[in-house]
């Protein structure tokens, strides 16, 4: 999965959305050849009963309700 880094004028790396169908590069003989980023997201972030993911879901719902300013979340919900 090639992840292009987008650096703004201040030299800060800005998060970029990832295509959910992206696969892992150099994954030969690792068991990852048939998996995608979507598979990872489902595995890692499906527990909405926990406080951490429930908070992230709440941030997402609010962002969608008021109109997102960025294509993806930033650390600490900072606007870069």
MOHUBEL-V325189 format. One record per pair of residues at least 12 apart in sequence whose C-alpha atoms are under 8 Angstrom apart, sorted by the first residue. I is the first residue (numbers start at 0). J is the second residue. Records with the same first field share a line. If there is no record, write none. Layout:
I: J + J
This chain:
0: 21 + 22 + 23 + 24
1: 24
2: 17
3: 15
13: 73 + 79
14: 71 + 72 + 73
15: 70 + 71
16: 70 + 71
18: 36
19: 35 + 36 + 37
20: 35 + 36 + 37
21: 35 + 36 + 37
22: 34 + 35 + 36
23: 35 + 36
